[in-house]
Amino acid sequence: MSPHESTKTIKASATPFDTLLELFNIHLAKHIERVSSELFQYILDTEENKYIVVKCNGRTTRFLLLEETIYAEGFDEGFCRGMVDEMYVYNIEMIVDKDSKRLAFGCNKIDRLRAEMMDLISRITRYLIEGDLEKVEESLQLLYEHSVSKHFKTEEELMVKYGYNETYKREYEQHIKAHREYLGVLKDLIDDFRRKDLKTFIIDFLAFYTDYLDYLCRTDKKLVLYLIDKCGLECCSSM
C-alpha cells in the first residue's frame, strides 16, 4: 500500500493529534475490518473532513483529511504494505467553522465586521493545525487590533449615535463591560501563548471563543434589532 502516492499532499503533523483533535467535533462514521489497499487509497483520495485511525501489522497510524491536505501521525514509507486490519473513520467538523452562520443578524455594517473577526479566528485554527506558531501569534494580535479599532469601536459609536446608551442604559453598560472583559481575556491569551503548552492554549482559546460566541448571540443580537428598528438601512448599511 502506498498512500504517499495519493493525489493529495500528505504531511507529517507538526502538532500531536491528541492536541489537534481539540479543535474538532468528532463522530464515528464507520468501523471497517480487513480493508483492501485499493479501498483505503480511494478513501484517502476522495474524502474530506475525516479523521481516520488505521491499524496494520501491530501499528497504529492516524490521518486527518482536510481539503487537499492529509496530515499524518505515525506514517512513514514502510506503512502497511498489505491489507489494513482495522480502520475507524470519523466525521469531523471544526468547532469554529460550524458557528459562523449563527452570527449574521441582518445589520450589514456589524455583520461584515463580525465576519472579519470570524475569518481571523478561523485562520488561527488553521495555523494551529499546520503547526505555524508564528502565524498563530501574529493572527492573535490582528484579532485584538481588529476588535479594538474596528469591531467594538463601530458598535460603541453606533450605540451612542442612535441612543441605545440612553434607551437601554443597563444593557449598554453591560455591553461595554463585555467588550473590556473580552479584550482582557484575549490579551491574556496572547501573553500566555508562548508560556503554555499547545494543548492547554488550544483548550483556553476554544473556551474563550465559545464564551464570546454566547455573548455575541445574546448581546449583539439585541443591539442589532434595536438599530434596525431605529434607523433601518441608514445605520446598518456597509461602510
C-alpha positions in Angstrom: 0.0 0.0 0.0 1.4 3.4 -0.9 -0.7 6.3 0.5 2.2 8.5 -0.2 1.2 8.2 -3.9 -2.2 9.9 -3.1 -3.2 12.7 -5.3 -3.4 14.8 -2.1 -0.4 16.1 -0.2 0.5 14.1 2.9 2.3 16.0 5.6 3.6 14.8 8.9 1.7 16.6 11.6 3.7 19.2 13.4 1.2 19.1 16.3 0.3 15.9 18.2 -3.1 14.6 17.1 -4.4 14.5 20.6 -3.9 18.3 20.7 -5.2 18.9 17.2 -8.4 17.0 17.9 -9.4 19.5 20.5 -10.3 21.8 17.5 -13.0 19.5 16.1 -16.3 17.9 16.9 -15.8 14.2 16.1 -18.3 11.5 15.4 -17.6 7.8 14.5 -19.0 7.2 11.0 -17.8 3.6 10.4 -15.5 0.8 11.6 -14.2 -1.5 8.8 -12.1 -4.6 9.2 -9.8 -6.1 6.5 -9.7 -3.1 4.2 -8.0 -3.6 0.8 -5.3 -1.2 -0.3 -7.4 0.0 -3.2 -10.3 0.9 -0.9 -8.0 2.7 1.6 -6.3 4.6 -1.3 -9.8 5.6 -2.6 -10.8 6.9 0.8 -7.6 9.0 1.1 -8.1 10.5 -2.4 -11.8 11.3 -2.2 -12.8 12.0 1.4 -12.5 15.4 3.2 -13.1 16.4 6.8 -12.4 13.0 8.1 -10.2 11.6 10.9 -9.0 8.1 10.2 -7.3 5.6 12.6 -5.6 2.7 10.8 -4.3 -0.5 12.5 -2.0 -2.6 10.4 0.7 -5.1 11.4 0.6 -4.1 15.0 1.0 -0.4 14.2 -1.5 2.5 14.6 -1.4 5.3 12.1 -3.7 8.3 12.2 -4.7 10.6 9.3 -6.6 13.9 9.3 -8.1 14.6 5.9 -8.7 18.4 5.3 -9.5 19.6 1.7 -6.3 19.0 -0.3 -4.0 18.1 2.5 -3.7 15.0 4.6 -2.0 15.3 8.0 -0.5 12.0 9.3 0.9 10.8 12.6 2.9 7.5 12.7 3.2 7.3 8.9 6.4 6.5 7.0 7.4 5.0 3.7 7.1 1.5 5.1 3.4 2.0 6.1 1.2 -1.1 5.8 2.1 -2.9 2.5 -0.8 -5.4 2.9 -4.4 -5.4 4.0 -5.4 -2.9 6.7 -6.5 -4.9 9.7 -8.9 -2.3 11.0 -10.0 1.2 10.1 -12.0 3.7 12.1 -13.5 6.6 10.1 -14.7 9.7 11.9 -16.6 12.7 10.6 -15.0 15.9 11.9 -16.2 19.5 12.0 -14.1 22.4 13.0 -15.7 23.9 16.1 -15.1 27.5 14.8 -16.4 26.9 11.3 -19.7 25.4 12.3 -20.7 28.6 14.2 -20.0 31.3 11.5 -23.6 31.4 10.1 -25.1 32.0 13.5 -23.5 35.4 13.7 -25.3 37.2 10.8 -28.1 39.2 12.4 -29.1 41.5 9.5 -27.2 44.7 10.1 -24.6 44.6 7.3 -22.2 47.1 8.9 -21.8 44.9 12.1 -22.2 41.6 10.3 -19.3 42.4 8.0 -17.0 43.3 11.0 -18.1 40.1 12.7 -17.3 38.1 9.6 -13.8 39.6 9.5 -13.4 38.6 13.2 -14.5 35.0 12.4 -12.1 34.9 9.5 -9.2 35.8 11.8 -10.4 33.1 14.4 -10.6 30.6 11.5 -7.1 31.5 10.4 -5.8 30.9 14.0 -7.3 27.4 14.0 -5.8 26.6 10.5 -2.4 27.8 11.6 -2.7 25.6 14.7 -3.4 22.6 12.5 -0.4 23.5 10.3 1.8 24.0 13.3 2.7 27.5 12.2 3.0 29.1 15.7 4.5 32.3 14.4 1.3 32.9 12.3 -0.9 31.9 15.2 0.7 34.6 17.4 0.5 37.2 14.5 -3.2 36.4 13.9 -4.0 36.6 17.6 -2.5 40.1 17.6 -4.5 41.0 14.5 -7.7 39.8 16.2 -7.0 42.0 19.1 -6.3 45.1 16.9 -9.4 44.4 14.8 -11.6 44.2 17.9 -10.3 47.4 19.3 -10.1 49.6 16.2 -13.0 48.3 14.1 -15.5 45.8 15.6 -16.0 47.3 19.1 -15.3 50.8 18.1 -18.0 50.7 15.5 -20.6 49.1 17.8 -19.9 51.6 20.6 -20.2 54.6 18.2 -23.5 53.3 16.9 -24.9 52.7 20.4 -24.2 56.4 21.3 -25.2 57.9 17.9 -28.6 56.2 17.8 -29.4 56.4 21.6 -29.0 52.8 22.6 -27.0 54.0 25.6 -30.0 56.1 26.8 -32.8 53.8 25.9 -31.2 50.7 27.3 -28.7 52.1 29.7 -28.1 48.9 31.7 -27.7 46.8 28.6 -25.3 49.4 27.2 -23.1 49.3 30.3 -23.1 45.5 30.2 -22.2 45.6 26.6 -19.3 47.9 27.1 -18.2 45.8 30.1 -18.3 42.7 28.0 -16.1 44.3 25.4 -13.5 45.2 28.0 -13.6 41.7 29.5 -13.2 40.1 26.1 -10.2 42.3 25.3 -8.7 41.4 28.7 -9.1 37.7 28.1 -7.7 37.9 24.6 -4.7 39.9 25.8 -4.0 37.2 28.4 -4.2 34.6 25.7 -1.6 36.5 23.6 0.7 37.0 26.6 0.4 33.3 27.7 0.8 31.9 24.2 4.5 31.2 24.4 4.4 30.2 28.1 1.8 27.5 27.9 1.9 24.1 26.2 0.0 24.0 23.0 -2.8 21.7 24.2 -3.5 24.0 27.2 -3.5 27.0 24.9 -6.0 25.4 22.4 -8.4 24.5 25.3 -8.2 28.0 26.7 -8.6 29.5 23.2 -11.7 27.4 22.5 -13.2 28.3 25.9 -12.6 32.0 25.1 -14.2 31.5 21.7 -17.3 29.7 22.9 -17.9 32.1 25.8 -17.6 35.1 23.4 -19.9 33.4 20.9 -22.5 33.1 23.6 -22.1 36.8 24.3 -22.4 37.7 20.6 -25.6 35.7 20.2 -27.3 37.4 23.1 -25.9 40.9 23.4 -25.1 41.9 19.8 -28.4 40.5 18.6 -30.4 42.8 20.9 -28.3 45.8 19.7 -28.8 44.9 16.0 -32.6 44.5 16.4 -32.6 48.0 18.1 -30.6 49.6 15.3 -32.8 48.0 12.5 -35.9 49.3 14.3 -34.4 52.7 15.0 -32.8 53.6 11.6 -33.0 50.6 9.3 -30.6 50.8 6.3 -29.3 54.2 7.4 -27.1 52.8 10.2 -26.9 49.2 9.0 -25.6 49.7 5.5 -22.0 48.7 4.9 -19.3 51.4 5.4 
